[in-house]
Amino acid sequence: MVKEKISFRKYIIWFWALILGGVLILAGLFFTASIGGLGDLPTFEELENPQTNLATEVISSDGVTIGKYATENRTPVHFNELPQNLVNALVATEDERFYDHSGIDFKGTARAVLKPGSGGASTITQQLARMLFTGPKSRNKIKRVLQKVKEWVVATKLEKQYTKQEIIAMYLNKYDFLNQAVGIRSAARIYFGKEPKELEIHESAMLVGMLKNSSYFNPLRREALVKQRRNVVLLQMTKNDFITEEEKKSLQQLPLELNYTPESHDEGYATYFRAHLQKLMRTWVKNYPKPNGEEYNIFKDGLKIYVTIDSRMQKYAEEAVTEHMANLQSYFFKEQKYNRTAPFYDLEKEQIDRIYQRAKRNSDRYKRLKAVGKTTKEINKIFSTKTKMKVFSWKGVRDTVMSPNDSIRYYKHFLRSGLLSITPETGHIKAWVGGINNKFFKYDAVAQQKRQVGSTFKPFVYATAINQLRMSPCDKLPNIRYTIPKGKYGIPEAWTPDNSSEKYGGMLTLKEGLAGSINTISANLIDKVAPENVVRLAKASGIETNIRANPSIALGAVDLSLLEMVSAYSTFANRGLRVKPMIITRIEDKNGTVLKDFVSETQEVLSEESAYVILNLLEGVTQSGSGIRLRTDWSSGGGAVTGFPYNFTNPIAGKTGTTQNQSDGWFMGIVPNLATGVWTGGEDRATHFAGIAKGQGATMSLPTWALFMKKCYADESLNISVEEFEKPEQLTIDINCNKIEEEDIQKLPEDDTDF
């Protein structure tokens, strides 16, 4: 009996020894970890400012984030920007006793040790500690135990440093929800197209469900599994009395209802604009360093770039380009079926081969192969070998099998287009569409590309004549061939341009000459004012390209960018004042401190009277010239290409432009508070429509402008002008040509037999 008591006492002693020993060992590990014995711990400063890569936001003039630059697409939010249902879902699923512990849930830890598989022991604070400081879970059991202890130490430090609300916000801001959705704000925007505050209960539940393992619970790849996991979260919310049983049953029946809105550099709105802005910012950070002298990193430092783009107008512009170009392209494809050198005209086989070879050498694939040391023979073989690839089509991205050489030929068939819209008074660029799809067509038709502008340059000739010679829209010139002799202005041969219509005779007013884009009138005018004066005015208006003072510029024989053209046209709409185009209004750091405010740069170019007279001339283009299509039921190609009628009734100053062989189609359109230009054409000048009917600016580009403006006018919040252009108080140049004609008729003798 005594032996049994001694034996029992021995077991009790061993039991308590093991318990106390375990506690002491645990305490020792905890102490060792707390003094850095298991690895460096975060300092107070690191706890106060944990290192987190923050995305730089591009914010539109109407307060919408239209893009980001990021190593990790993370934009932090404060706790008060989170919906309560999201917080409830998080606590119910990840840490039911979150508000009752100080970083370590001993009850949960004991349950995990005594009953493996019953649930994770990590609190929200511990998970945050691991994400911020201790790194991913180790697969080695011993290392994992030591890592766990370190997590406990950091978690308790975090609990002392931050409030519970701050910890929740930090946790949700840090987590990577996959598909470039780092942090809760990016996740809400990418998966549901909304801000976190707008998340509904079932949406919050899905995102919280992803916290278990976002790679496994990926809603884009495993929808059924993610829905099942979401329903588990809803069950947990019911158990914790955050929602009722009835709400749970109703919400569990809902589909995921994703609104996938990716935020990569090639996707979303204003992609070409954002690429252009990124280049500018790379230069800006070199000139405006941090207080410590380091450069800002636009991919990590969480800057806020406030831009002039209006998200609504940008959306309408991209929709307009897509609607018209998809339609126009279908006509071009049909035409090319009968073209033996498709998609080119007027080229020999050797010339076409050179175009394809140049395109191959300029491709990213070729440059990558060259960079890794591939020989020309090896590269040519790769480019001739068929492979799986995704290609652009107007019906969506298409999976196909073709060789890289074939893909080059395929893309050469596509027409390109660009649109730019500027507020003349401020120079603020409101919409920037550099092409039809930035993922597949990188070259920016707004700022990078320069193409022959055709008749859209003629207003600068007319403006010079009005400003310099005080000519009136009602002044008449003979519609006859006009020759500028050899040697004058340094030209090597005599220059006698033809009218595109081949119609001559009679007298035409300047208004009729510009409306009909009559070449003989333009040639006459440039000889009156001299080419160098036209160049001077064009450059003062915003043309930055070096232009040779040659008489041929009267017909638009000069390559310019869409950005230059719209900027220069804006001068006419702004009463002769040139305002340099702006795309940035303000840059802030991650704390909201203003780093730079941007202001407009202005310069007087024309008198207010001359600018108004030019607008009057340009109104004639939309009243009786090629731009009249904006106002009538006129249609081309059965209306399918152009989408007429548009039936605009408000004042519009505009000009179409078509270059040789229909290589480029332009339309510049102005209303009092918005100047917008559109260019359309092929990547190569030999890619064009065979005839003028579909290849002119009035068919290729005017419809895009019209669709864009229709959408803008339909959105009354934009306040796009429908009023007349503001008339100067002192207008000494007569613009009422009808009145002048009536007076001339009254002066005629009653008997005209003497004539």
ZAMARGU-4260 file (C-alpha; in steps of 0.2 Angstrom, whole numbers, plus 5000, padded with zeros to 4 digits):
<rodrens>
0) 5000/5000/5000 | 5014/5012/5005 | 5023/5007/4988 | 5008/5012/4978 | 5007/5029/4987
5) 5025/5032/4983 | 5023/5026/4965 | 5008/5037/4963 | 5017/5052/4971 | 5031/5049/4959
10) 5019/5051/4944 | 5012/5067/4951 | 5029/5074/4953 | 5034/5069/4935 | 5018/5077/4929
15) 5021/5093/4937 | 5039/5093/4933 | 5034/5091/4915 | 5022/5105/4916 | 5033/5117/4925
20) 5048/5112/4914 | 5037/5115/4898 | 5032/5132/4905 | 5050/5136/4910 | 5056/5131/4893
25) 5042/5141/4884 | 5046/5156/4895 | 5065/5154/4891 | 5061/5153/4873 | 5050/5168/4875
30) 5063/5178/4884 | 5077/5173/4872 | 5066/5178/4857 | 5062/5195/4866 | 5080/5199/4867
35) 5084/5194/4849 | 5091/5177/4853 | 5081/5169/4839 | 5084/5182/4827 | 5083/5201/4825
40) 5067/5209/4831 | 5059/5224/4824 | 5064/5240/4832 | 5052/5253/4839 | 5054/5263/4823
45) 5051/5248/4812 | 5035/5244/4823 | 5030/5262/4821 | 5033/5262/4802 | 5033/5244/4795
50) 5041/5243/4778 | 5027/5241/4766 | 5027/5244/4747 | 5013/5256/4742 | 5007/5258/4725
55) 5007/5276/4718 | 4989/5281/4713 | 4984/5291/4697 | 4969/5301/4702 | 4957/5309/4689
60) 4951/5327/4690 | 4934/5320/4696 | 4942/5310/4710 | 4943/5292/4703 | 4958/5281/4704
65) 4961/5277/4685 | 4978/5268/4688 | 4992/5263/4698 | 5011/5261/4697 | 5016/5247/4709
70) 5028/5233/4713 | 5014/5227/4724 | 4997/5234/4720 | 4993/5240/4737 | 4984/5256/4742
75) 4981/5257/4761 | 4964/5262/4769 | 4960/5267/4787 | 4949/5257/4798 | 4935/5269/4796
80) 4935/5266/4777 | 4931/5247/4780 | 4913/5241/4781 | 4908/5233/4798 | 4902/5217/4789
85) 4920/5215/4783 | 4927/5217/4800 | 4914/5205/4807 | 4918/5192/4794 | 4937/5193/4798
90) 4935/5192/4817 | 4922/5178/4816 | 4933/5167/4804 | 4951/5171/4809 | 4951/5176/4827
95) 4934/5175/4837 | 4943/5181/4854 | 4952/5195/4845 | 4945/5209/4856 | 4949/5198/4872
100) 4968/5194/4870 | 4984/5204/4869 | 4991/5196/4854 | 4991/5178/4859 | 4976/5167/4861
105) 4981/5154/4874 | 4965/5145/4873 | 4966/5143/4855 | 4984/5137/4856 | 4980/5124/4869
110) 4966/5118/4858 | 4978/5117/4843 | 4991/5107/4853 | 4979/5095/4862 | 4967/5093/4846
115) 4977/5094/4830 | 4966/5099/4815 | 4954/5108/4826 | 4959/5125/4819 | 4974/5137/4818
120) 4981/5145/4834 | 4987/5160/4825 | 4978/5176/4830 | 4975/5190/4818 | 4990/5200/4826
125) 5001/5185/4825 | 4997/5183/4806 | 5001/5202/4804 | 5018/5199/4813 | 5022/5185/4802
130) 5018/5195/4786 | 5027/5211/4792 | 5042/5204/4801 | 5045/5185/4803 | 5042/5179/4785
135) 5032/5164/4778 | 5030/5148/4788 | 5045/5136/4789 | 5042/5118/4784 | 5055/5112/4797
140) 5045/5108/4813 | 5059/5114/4825 | 5061/5130/4815 | 5043/5133/4814 | 5042/5132/4834
145) 5055/5144/4835 | 5047/5155/4822 | 5030/5154/4832 | 5038/5160/4848 | 5046/5175/4838
150) 5028/5178/4831 | 5021/5179/4849 | 5034/5191/4854 | 5031/5203/4839 | 5012/5201/4841
155) 5013/5207/4859 | 5024/5221/4854 | 5011/5226/4840 | 4997/5225/4853 | 5006/5238/4864
160) 5010/5249/4849 | 4993/5249/4840 | 4974/5249/4843 | 4964/5234/4838 | 4956/5244/4824
165) 4974/5248/4817 | 4979/5230/4818 | 4964/5225/4808 | 4967/5239/4795 | 4986/5234/4794
170) 4982/5216/4792 | 4969/5219/4778 | 4981/5231/4769 | 4995/5219/4769 | 4987/5203/4763
175) 4990/5198/4745 | 4973/5193/4737 | 4981/5187/4721 | 4979/5194/4703 | 4988/5210/4708
180) 4976/5213/4722 | 4987/5217/4736 | 4978/5224/4751 | 4959/5225/4754 | 4956/5241/4743
185) 4964/5233/4728 | 4955/5217/4731 | 4938/5226/4732 | 4942/5236/4716 | 4948/5221/4706
190) 4936/5208/4711 | 4920/5218/4713 | 4924/5235/4705 | 4920/5245/4720 | 4928/5253/4735
195) 4929/5243/4752 | 4916/5253/4760 | 4904/5248/4747 | 4906/5229/4749 | 4891/5219/4753
200) 4891/5205/4766 | 4893/5190/4754 | 4907/5200/4745 | 4916/5203/4761 | 4914/5185/4766
205) 4922/5179/4750 | 4937/5190/4752 | 4939/5185/4770 | 4938/5167/4764 | 4953/5170/4753
210) 4963/5174/4768 | 4965/5155/4772 | 4975/5153/4756 | 4972/5165/4741 | 4982/5154/4729
215) 4971/5140/4732 | 4955/5150/4735 | 4957/5159/4718 | 4940/5165/4712 | 4945/5166/4694
220) 4951/5148/4694 | 4940/5139/4707 | 4924/5148/4708 | 4914/5133/4716 | 4928/5130/4729
225) 4928/5149/4733 | 4909/5149/4735 | 4910/5135/4747 | 4924/5144/4757 | 4913/5160/4757
230) 4899/5150/4764 | 4910/5144/4778 | 4913/5162/4783 | 4895/5166/4782 | 4892/5151/4794
235) 4905/5158/4806 | 4897/5175/4806 | 4880/5166/4811 | 4889/5157/4825 | 4896/5173/4832
240) 4879/5182/4830 | 4884/5194/4817 | 4870/5189/4805 | 4855/5178/4807 | 4851/5161/4802
245) 4839/5167/4788 | 4852/5180/4782 | 4865/5166/4781 | 4854/5154/4771 | 4849/5168/4759
250) 4867/5174/4756 | 4874/5157/4754 | 4862/5155/4739 | 4870/5170/4730 | 4883/5167/4716
255) 4900/5175/4718 | 4894/5190/4707 | 4912/5195/4702 | 4915/5211/4693 | 4933/5207/4688
260) 4942/5224/4685 | 4961/5221/4683 | 4973/5235/4687 | 4988/5230/4677 | 4997/5243/4666
265) 4989/5236/4650 | 4972/5235/4657 | 4959/5248/4663 | 4956/5265/4656 | 4969/5278/4650
270) 4982/5265/4648 | 4992/5275/4635 | 4990/5290/4645 | 4997/5281/4661 | 5012/5275/4651
275) 5016/5293/4645 | 5014/5299/4663 | 5025/5286/4669 | 5039/5292/4658 | 5037/5310/4664
280) 5037/5304/4682 | 5054/5295/4680 | 5061/5312/4675 | 5051/5321/4689 | 5058/5310/4703
285) 5076/5315/4698 | 5073/5333/4699 | 5062/5333/4715 | 5071/5321/4728 | 5066/5316/4746
290) 5072/5327/4760 | 5086/5314/4763 | 5091/5316/4745 | 5085/5299/4739 | 5074/5298/4724
295) 5055/5294/4726 | 5051/5277/4719 | 5034/5278/4710 | 5032/5259/4712 | 5034/5258/4731
300) 5032/5275/4739 | 5013/5277/4738 | 5013/5294/4729 | 4997/5302/4724 | 4997/5310/4706
305) 4982/5321/4703 | 4979/5322/4684 | 4969/5332/4673 | 4960/5317/4664 | 4942/5316/4668
310) 4937/5298/4671 | 4920/5300/4663 | 4927/5308/4647 | 4941/5295/4646 | 4928/5281/4646
315) 4917/5290/4633 | 4932/5293/4622 | 4938/5275/4623 | 4920/5268/4620 | 4919/5280/4604
320) 4936/5274/4597 | 4931/5256/4600 | 4913/5258/4592 | 4919/5266/4577 | 4935/5257/4574
325) 4927/5240/4575 | 4915/5245/4562 | 4928/5253/4551 | 4939/5238/4552 | 4926/5226/4546
330) 4925/5237/4530 | 4944/5237/4528 | 4945/5218/4530 | 4932/5216/4516 | 4942/5227/4505
335) 4958/5218/4508 | 4951/5201/4502 | 4953/5208/4484 | 4970/5216/4487 | 4984/5204/4481
340) 4997/5214/4492 | 4986/5216/4507 | 4986/5226/4518 | 4997/5237/4507 | 4994/5247/4491
345) 5007/5254/4479 | 5022/5243/4485 | 5033/5230/4477 | 5037/5213/4485 | 5054/5219/4490
350) 5047/5234/4499 | 5034/5224/4508 | 5047/5212/4513 | 5057/5226/4521 | 5042/5232/4531
355) 5040/5215/4538 | 5059/5213/4542 | 5059/5230/4551 | 5043/5225/4561 | 5052/5209/4566
360) 5068/5218/4572 | 5058/5230/4582 | 5047/5217/4591 | 5050/5213/4609 | 5052/5194/4605
365) 5067/5198/4593 | 5075/5209/4605 | 5074/5196/4619 | 5081/5183/4608 | 5095/5194/4603
370) 5099/5198/4621 | 5101/5180/4626 | 5113/5177/4611 | 5103/5168/4598 | 5110/5169/4580
375) 5100/5176/4566 | 5097/5159/4559 | 5090/5153/4576 | 5079/5168/4577 | 5073/5166/4559
380) 5068/5148/4563 | 5059/5153/4579 | 5049/5166/4570 | 5044/5154/4557 | 5039/5140/4569
385) 5020/5140/4574 | 5016/5142/4592 | 5001/5145/4603 | 4997/5163/4606 | 4984/5175/4610
390) 4980/5188/4597 | 4969/5204/4597 | 4952/5204/4588 | 4937/5216/4589 | 4927/5201/4595
395) 4939/5199/4610 | 4956/5191/4613 | 4958/5175/4603 | 4968/5159/4606 | 4976/5153/4590
400) 4991/5144/4583 | 5002/5154/4571 | 5021/5159/4569 | 5027/5175/4575 | 5030/5180/4557
405) 5011/5177/4553 | 5006/5187/4569 | 5016/5202/4562 | 5007/5200/4545 | 4990/5198/4555
410) 4993/5214/4565 | 4998/5225/4550 | 4980/5223/4544 | 4973/5233/4558 | 4969/5251/4557
415) 4974/5262/4572 | 4967/5278/4579 | 4970/5291/4593 | 4959/5304/4601 | 4964/5319/4612
420) 4953/5331/4621 | 4959/5347/4629 | 4950/5361/4639 | 4956/5377/4629 | 4955/5389/4644
425) 4966/5379/4656 | 4976/5367/4644 | 4970/5352/4654 | 4970/5336/4645 | 4953/5328/4648
430) 4954/5312/4637 | 4969/5303/4630 | 4967/5288/4619 | 4983/5283/4611 | 4977/5267/4601
435) 4964/5253/4600 | 4972/5242/4613 | 4988/5245/4623 | 4991/5227/4627 | 4993/5223/4608
440) 4997/5240/4600 | 5010/5249/4611 | 5014/5264/4600 | 5005/5280/4606 | 4996/5289/4592
445) 4994/5304/4603 | 5012/5309/4608 | 5024/5297/4600 | 5017/5296/4583 | 5019/5310/4570
450) 5009/5309/4554 | 5006/5320/4539 | 4991/5332/4544 | 4984/5336/4528 | 4971/5350/4527
455) 4970/5351/4546 | 4985/5363/4544 | 4976/5375/4533 | 4968/5385/4547 | 4986/5391/4552
460) 4988/5398/4534 | 4971/5407/4535 | 4975/5413/4553 | 4991/5421/4547 | 4982/5430/4533
465) 4968/5436/4545 | 4980/5441/4559 | 4993/5449/4547 | 4983/5456/4533 | 4967/5459/4542
470) 4958/5448/4529 | 4939/5444/4531 | 4931/5427/4529 | 4921/5436/4515 | 4936/5441/4505
475) 4936/5433/4488 | 4950/5425/4479 | 4950/5417/4461 | 4948/5398/4461 | 4962/5395/4448
480) 4978/5386/4448 | 4991/5396/4457 | 5009/5394/4454 | 5024/5399/4466 | 5039/5401/4454
485) 5055/5391/4456 | 5067/5399/4468 | 5054/5408/4478 | 5056/5403/4497 | 5070/5392/4491
490) 5060/5379/4482 | 5069/5370/4468 | 5055/5369/4456 | 5039/5379/4452 | 5024/5373/4463
495) 5007/5373/4456 | 4995/5362/4467 | 4979/5355/4461 | 4962/5354/4469 | 4957/5337/4475
500) 4940/5340/4466 | 4948/5346/4450 | 4935/5359/4450 | 4941/5377/4445 | 4934/5394/4440
505) 4925/5408/4448 | 4928/5418/4465 | 4928/5410/4482 | 4927/5418/4499 | 4939/5412/4512
510) 4925/5404/4521 | 4921/5394/4505 | 4939/5390/4502 | 4942/5383/4520 | 4925/5374/4520
515) 4929/5366/4503 | 4947/5364/4508 | 4952/5372/4491 | 4970/5370/4488 | 4972/5384/4476
520) 4965/5397/4489 | 4978/5390/4502 | 4992/5392/4489 | 4987/5409/4486 | 4986/5414/4504
525) 5003/5407/4509 | 5011/5416/4495 | 5003/5432/4502 | 5009/5430/4520 | 5025/5420/4517
530) 5028/5402/4523 | 5040/5408/4537 | 5026/5418/4545 | 5014/5403/4545 | 5027/5392/4553
535) 5030/5406/4566 | 5011/5407/4571 | 5010/5388/4571 | 5025/5386/4583 | 5018/5400/4594
540) 5001/5390/4594 | 5009/5374/4601 | 5017/5365/4586 | 5034/5360/4593 | 5040/5350/4578
545) 5053/5359/4567 | 5044/5364/4551 | 5052/5369/4535 | 5045/5385/4529 | 5040/5378/4512
550) 5025/5383/4502 | 5019/5365/4503 | 5014/5366/4521 | 4999/5376/4515 | 4992/5358/4510
555) 4998/5350/4526 | 5014/5342/4520 | 5021/5341/4537 | 5021/5327/4550 | 5015/5332/4567
560) 5008/5323/4583 | 4990/5323/4588 | 4995/5332/4604 | 5003/5346/4595 | 4988/5348/4583
565) 4974/5348/4597 | 4985/5360/4608 | 4987/5372/4593 | 4969/5372/4589 | 4965/5376/4607
570) 4973/5392/4605 | 4959/5397/4593 | 4946/5392/4605 | 4955/5402/4619 | 4953/5419/4611
575) 4971/5418/4604 | 4980/5413/4621 | 4991/5398/4620 | 4990/5387/4636 | 5003/5374/4637
580) 4994/5357/4639 | 4994/5350/4657 | 4992/5332/4663 | 4997/5334/4681 | 4989/5346/4694
585) 4997/5340/4710 | 5008/5327/4717 | 5007/5321/4735 | 5017/5309/4746 | 5009/5294/4755
590) 5005/5306/4770 | 4996/5318/4759 | 5010/5331/4760 | 5010/5341/4743 | 5026/5339/4734
595) 5022/5349/4719 | 5008/5360/4712 | 5007/5363/4694 | 5001/5379/4685 | 4997/5383/4668
600) 5009/5392/4656 | 5001/5405/4644 | 5006/5415/4630 | 4997/5427/4618 | 4998/5421/4600
605) 4983/5429/4591 | 4972/5444/4594 | 4956/5439/4601 | 4947/5446/4585 | 4958/5435/4574
610) 4955/5420/4584 | 4936/5423/4584 | 4937/5425/4565 | 4946/5409/4563 | 4933/5400/4573
615) 4920/5408/4561 | 4929/5401/4546 | 4930/5384/4555 | 4911/5384/4558 | 4909/5385/4540
620) 4917/5368/4538 | 4903/5360/4548 | 4889/5371/4540 | 4893/5368/4522 | 4910/5358/4520
625) 4915/5340/4524 | 4910/5343/4542 | 4892/5345/4537 | 4890/5327/4541 | 4889/5331/4559
630) 4872/5340/4556 | 4863/5330/4543 | 4856/5313/4539 | 4869/5311/4526 | 4878/5294/4526
635) 4892/5284/4518 | 4892/5266/4514 | 4874/5264/4519 | 4878/5272/4536 | 4887/5257/4543
640) 4904/5265/4542 | 4900/5282/4550 | 4884/5278/4560 | 4875/5294/4554 | 4865/5304/4558
645) 4872/5314/4572 | 4861/5329/4570 | 4872/5341/4581 | 4863/5358/4581 | 4876/5368/4592
650) 4890/5378/4585 | 4905/5368/4580 | 4921/5374/4573 | 4930/5359/4564 | 4942/5353/4550
655) 4944/5337/4541 | 4960/5331/4534 | 4965/5317/4522 | 4983/5314/4516 | 4989/5307/4500
660) 4982/5290/4496 | 4971/5291/4511 | 4985/5286/4522 | 4979/5297/4536 | 4962/5303/4541
665) 4960/5318/4553 | 4946/5328/4561 | 4948/5342/4573 | 4933/5348/4582 | 4930/5363/4594
670) 4916/5369/4605 | 4919/5384/4616 | 4925/5374/4631 | 4933/5358/4623 | 4945/5355/4608
675) 4946/5337/4602 | 4956/5329/4588 | 4955/5312/4581 | 4968/5303/4569 | 4965/5286/4560
680) 4976/5276/4549 | 4987/5261/4547 | 5003/5258/4555 | 5012/5260/4539 | 5007/5273/4526
685) 5005/5260/4513 | 4990/5253/4523 | 4975/5262/4518 | 4958/5262/4510 | 4959/5261/4491
690) 4946/5275/4488 | 4942/5292/4495 | 4924/5287/4500 | 4930/5277/4515 | 4947/5283/4517
695) 4944/5302/4520 | 4945/5310/4537 | 4926/5313/4537 | 4923/5295/4536 | 4938/5288/4546
700) 4939/5300/4561 | 4924/5312/4561 | 4913/5298/4567 | 4924/5295/4582 | 4923/5313/4587
705) 4904/5313/4585 | 4902/5298/4595 | 4913/5305/4609 | 4904/5321/4609 | 4887/5313/4609
710) 4892/5303/4625 | 4899/5319/4633 | 4883/5329/4630 | 4872/5315/4636 | 4882/5317/4653
715) 4875/5333/4659 | 4887/5333/4674 | 4901/5337/4662 | 4894/5354/4656 | 4900/5353/4639
720) 4896/5369/4630 | 4882/5371/4618 | 4883/5390/4617 | 4890/5401/4603 | 4908/5405/4603
725) 4911/5421/4613 | 4911/5436/4602 | 4924/5450/4605 | 4917/5467/4610 | 4927/5475/4597
730) 4925/5466/4580 | 4931/5476/4566 | 4932/5462/4553 | 4916/5458/4544 | 4911/5440/4545
735) 4893/5442/4539 | 4896/5436/4521 | 4878/5435/4517 | 4876/5454/4521 | 4890/5458/4510
740) 4883/5448/4495 | 4866/5457/4497 | 4875/5474/4496 | 4884/5469/4481 | 4868/5464/4472
745) 4860/5481/4477 | 4874/5490/4468 | 4872/5481/4452 | 4864/5492/4438 | 4846/5489/4434
750) 4850/5485/4416 | 4864/5473/4415 | 4865/5473/4396 | 4882/5482/4397 | 4889/5467/4404
</rodrens>
